[in-house]
Amino acid sequence: MLKAVIFDIDGTLIDSVDLHAQSWLETFKRFGVQARFADVRRHIGEGADRLIPAFVPAEMPRDIRKQIEGSPCSDPTLSNVRHRRHQVRR
């Protein structure tokens, strides 16, 4: 029986910055947007409303931009976090 759940949204318990950046890279790649890991990583923590315009061309069709906005925390990323949970800070 599940007794508790810890939700770490800001990376305090699990260092998830690299996983978050990788998730954005994978999302961008699916939609043909080129970006470098180091560049995306620098934007982590700013929010999608600032990160997306930094990498997605303004001429990208609105429907595609909406798909990008809705997909950053993909299942593979969540799976990676589950596998790396042993890195929890104590």
Secondary structure, DSSP 8 states (H G I E B T S, - for coil): --------SSSSSS--HHHHHHHHHHHHHHTT----HHHHHHHTTS-HHHHHHHHS-TTS-HHHHHHHHT-SS-HHHHHHHHHTGGG---
